Amino acid sequence: MRHLRQVQMYAVNEGVEWMILTNGQVWQAYHLTGGLPVIVNLAFEVDLLGPEPLEAKADKMFFLHREALKRRRIDEL
């Protein structure tokens, strides 16, 4: 939770609406909605070593790909 608060402060200061936290195994994508109070929602989580099917993991991770980000596909979440 400490790491989420830290990245949230960076995002608010830089005007960024998407935040990614990872330890290499678990990837979490959060959406930040500015205002008072700031609202942070977990959009998705992928555990690369978890039991979820590989195709489902790849589908989620695609949202972090450069082309998907350029086309703002992550906003669909």
Secondary structure, DSSP 8 states (H G I E B T S, - for coil): -HHHHHHHHHHHHHT--EEEEE-SSEEEEEEEE-SSS-EEEEEEEEETTSSS-HHHHHHHHHTTSHHHHHTTGGGG-
